[in-house]
Amino acid sequence: MIILHDVIEAIKNSPLCEGWLVGGVVERGWSNRDADLVVTNPKVAEGLPSYFDVIVQEGKPEGPSIPVAGLKQLLAFKFEFMKPPKTQSNSNEFYDINDFKKLKPGDYFVEPKYDGIRVQLRKAGYKVWILTDSGNNITKKLPNIAEEARTKIPFTVCILDCELVAYRGSQRLDHSGVTAFLRSTTPPEDYHLRLKPFDILLYEGADMREKELADRKKILAKVPWGKSIHPIKYKLVKADGVIEAIEEMTTSEGAMIKDASSKYDR
């Protein structure tokens, strides 16, 4: 049996930089016999393991496929979160709601703030990685979330910036509920955890960090709400509507206010 994980590792360690993976390894994550690879020039596939079935044709194939260039971009993507400064002299945190009257004119996204842990979700076809802010792979501890990401997120190659949040019934717990689960050597099933995507860094192999937040949000809006994955709700308002929106969108942790024209810091 050929599994997508092994195919990805083979491509990662090869000079191949164009073409498309198709067939069973893309549609279900494995194949009985081979890994189908569509290329326009057979020479680019030289040196790959013998289980690759190279198909030569012009143009992108129809049906589900993983672009090799996008996969390479994902594998080479530098693991880094954008974090607002939190120092004594420079902070983006406001504690007085009247401070928001000083915002410069423009459009702003107002989102609820959650007390979980920051994670990245990376997806290439049926392959999913969920990584903490230190780069630890926690995918195996989150089987329900990972399965929903495989089947529900409508992107072939992407990286999502997310918050991982724990619940007890309808009550939302603080970040210690998530960390206790992840540190446990025999954790229960992840039925009480929710993944909340709020930004997209890579979309179908394209680096989105230089795009404005408004453009990134339009793409992220394609991710459907599921049992385990809850894209973060938001309101898009003008500067003079931020205070009213905060009152609607805030949690016990507060609210996040983001300039719609902002870009993701590298």
C-alpha positions in Angstrom: 0.0 0.0 0.0 1.2 3.5 -0.9 0.2 6.2 1.6 0.2 10.0 1.1 2.6 10.5 4.0 5.3 8.5 2.1 4.6 10.2 -1.2 5.0 13.6 0.4 8.3 12.6 2.0 9.5 11.4 -1.4 8.6 14.6 -3.1 10.1 16.7 -0.2 13.5 14.9 -0.7 13.4 15.2 -4.5 14.1 18.1 -6.9 10.6 17.8 -8.4 8.8 21.2 -8.3 6.0 20.9 -10.9 3.1 18.6 -11.7 0.1 17.3 -9.8 -0.6 14.3 -7.6 -3.9 12.6 -8.5 -5.8 9.4 -7.9 -6.2 7.4 -4.7 -3.4 9.1 -2.6 -5.2 12.4 -3.1 -8.8 11.2 -2.8 -8.4 9.0 0.2 -4.8 9.2 1.4 -3.6 5.8 0.1 -3.4 3.7 -3.0 -3.1 -0.1 -3.5 -0.4 0.0 -6.1 1.1 3.4 -7.1 1.1 7.1 -6.8 -0.2 8.9 -9.9 1.7 11.9 -10.9 0.7 14.1 -13.8 3.5 16.2 -15.5 4.0 18.0 -18.7 7.6 16.9 -19.1 8.6 13.4 -17.9 12.2 14.5 -17.2 11.1 16.4 -14.1 10.0 13.2 -12.5 13.4 11.4 -12.9 14.8 9.9 -9.7 11.5 9.4 -7.9 10.7 6.0 -6.3 9.4 3.3 -8.7 5.9 3.4 -7.2 5.2 6.7 -8.9 3.1 6.3 -12.1 4.1 9.2 -14.2 1.4 10.5 -16.6 2.4 13.0 -19.3 -0.3 15.5 -20.4 -0.7 19.2 -21.0 -2.4 21.3 -18.4 -3.9 20.8 -15.0 -5.8 17.5 -14.7 -9.5 17.4 -13.9 -10.7 16.2 -10.6 -9.0 16.2 -7.2 -5.3 17.0 -7.3 -2.4 18.3 -5.2 -0.1 20.7 -7.0 3.5 19.8 -6.4 4.5 23.5 -6.4 2.0 24.2 -3.7 3.0 21.1 -1.7 6.6 22.2 -1.8 5.7 25.7 -0.6 3.8 24.2 2.3 6.7 21.9 3.3 9.2 24.9 3.1 6.9 27.3 4.9 8.6 28.9 7.9 6.8 28.0 11.1 6.1 31.4 12.6 3.0 33.0 14.2 2.3 36.7 14.0 2.2 38.0 17.6 1.2 41.6 18.7 3.8 43.3 20.8 3.3 43.1 24.5 5.9 45.1 26.3 5.7 47.8 28.9 6.4 50.5 26.3 4.6 49.0 23.3 1.3 47.1 23.5 -1.7 46.6 21.2 -4.0 45.9 24.2 -6.6 48.4 25.2 -8.3 48.2 28.6 -10.6 51.3 28.4 -13.3 51.0 25.7 -13.0 54.8 25.1 -9.5 54.2 23.7 -11.2 52.8 20.6 -12.5 56.2 19.8 -9.0 57.1 18.7 -8.8 54.5 15.9 -7.9 55.9 12.5 -10.7 55.9 9.9 -11.1 52.7 8.0 -12.6 49.2 8.2 -12.1 46.9 11.1 -12.9 43.3 12.0 -14.2 42.7 15.5 -13.9 39.2 16.8 -14.4 37.4 20.1 -11.2 36.6 22.0 -10.8 33.0 23.2 -8.6 31.7 26.0 -7.2 28.6 24.3 -3.8 27.8 22.7 -2.6 29.0 19.3 -2.1 26.3 16.6 -1.5 26.0 12.9 -3.5 23.6 10.8 -1.7 22.5 7.6 -3.4 20.5 4.9 -2.2 18.9 1.7 -5.0 16.8 0.2 -5.9 14.1 2.8 -2.8 14.8 4.9 -3.3 17.1 7.9 -0.9 18.4 10.5 -1.9 20.3 13.6 1.0 22.1 15.2 1.5 24.1 18.4 3.2 27.5 18.5 6.4 25.6 19.4 6.1 23.3 16.4 5.0 20.2 18.2 2.7 17.9 16.1 -0.4 17.2 18.1 -2.5 15.7 15.2 -2.7 12.2 16.7 -4.3 13.6 19.9 -7.0 15.4 17.9 -8.6 12.6 15.7 -12.0 14.2 15.4 -10.7 17.6 14.5 -8.2 16.1 12.0 -10.8 14.0 10.3 -13.2 16.9 9.9 -10.3 19.0 8.5 -9.6 16.3 5.9 -13.2 16.0 4.8 -14.7 19.5 5.3 -12.0 22.1 4.6 -12.4 22.8 0.9 -8.8 23.7 0.2 -6.2 21.3 -1.4 -3.1 23.0 0.1 -3.5 25.5 3.0 -2.2 26.7 6.3 -4.7 28.1 8.8 -4.0 30.1 11.9 -6.3 28.9 14.7 -7.2 28.8 18.3 -7.7 25.5 20.0 -10.4 25.8 22.7 -11.8 23.4 25.4 -15.4 23.1 26.6 -17.3 21.4 29.4 -20.7 21.1 28.0 -21.6 24.6 26.8 -19.1 26.2 29.2 -15.9 27.3 27.6 -12.8 26.5 29.7 -9.6 28.5 29.9 -6.3 27.5 28.2 -5.4 25.1 31.1 -8.2 22.8 29.9 -6.4 22.4 26.5 -2.9 22.1 27.9 -4.0 19.5 30.5 -5.5 17.4 27.6 -2.4 17.7 25.5 0.0 16.8 28.4 -2.0 13.7 29.4 -0.4 10.4 28.4 -3.9 8.8 28.2 -6.1 11.7 27.0 -9.8 11.1 26.4 -11.2 11.6 22.9 -11.1 15.2 21.7 -14.9 15.5 21.7 -14.7 18.6 24.0 -12.2 20.5 21.9 -12.9 23.0 19.1 -10.6 24.4 16.4 -11.4 28.0 15.6 -9.7 29.3 12.4 -9.3 33.0 12.2 -6.7 33.6 9.5 -5.2 31.9 6.5 -1.4 32.0 5.7 -1.2 29.7 2.7 -4.0 29.1 0.1 -3.6 26.5 -2.7 0.2 27.0 -2.5 0.0 30.8 -2.6 1.6 32.8 0.3 -1.2 35.0 1.7 0.8 37.0 4.2 1.2 39.9 1.8 -2.5 40.1 1.1 -4.8 42.4 3.2 -6.7 40.8 6.0 -10.0 41.6 4.2 -8.9 39.4 1.2 -7.7 36.6 3.6 -11.1 36.7 5.4 -13.0 36.2 2.1 -11.1 33.0 1.5 -11.4 31.8 5.1 -15.2 32.3 4.9 -15.3 29.2 2.6 -14.5 27.0 5.6 -17.8 25.6 6.8 -18.9 25.3 10.4 -18.7 21.7 11.7 -18.9 19.7 14.9 -15.2 20.2 15.7 -14.2 23.2 13.5 -15.8 26.5 14.2 -14.5 29.4 12.1 -14.4 32.5 14.3 -17.3 34.8 13.8 -16.7 38.5 13.2 -18.2 41.8 12.3 -16.8 44.2 9.7 -17.4 47.8 10.8 -16.1 51.3 10.3 -13.9 52.8 13.0 -16.9 54.6 14.6 -18.8 51.2 14.9 -16.1 49.3 16.7 -17.3 50.1 20.3 -20.8 48.9 19.5 -19.4 45.8 17.8 -17.3 44.9 20.8 -20.4 44.8 23.0 -21.8 42.2 20.6 -18.7 40.1 19.9 -16.8 40.2 23.2 -16.2 37.1 25.5 -15.0 37.1 29.1 -11.5 37.4 27.5 -12.4 40.5 25.5 -12.4 41.1 21.8 -9.9 41.3 19.0 -10.0 44.4 16.7 -8.1 44.0 13.5 -7.5 46.6 10.7 -9.0 45.1 7.5 -6.1 46.5 5.4 -3.4 44.9 7.6 -1.0 42.3 6.4 0.4 39.3 8.2 3.9 40.2 9.6 6.7 37.9 8.5 
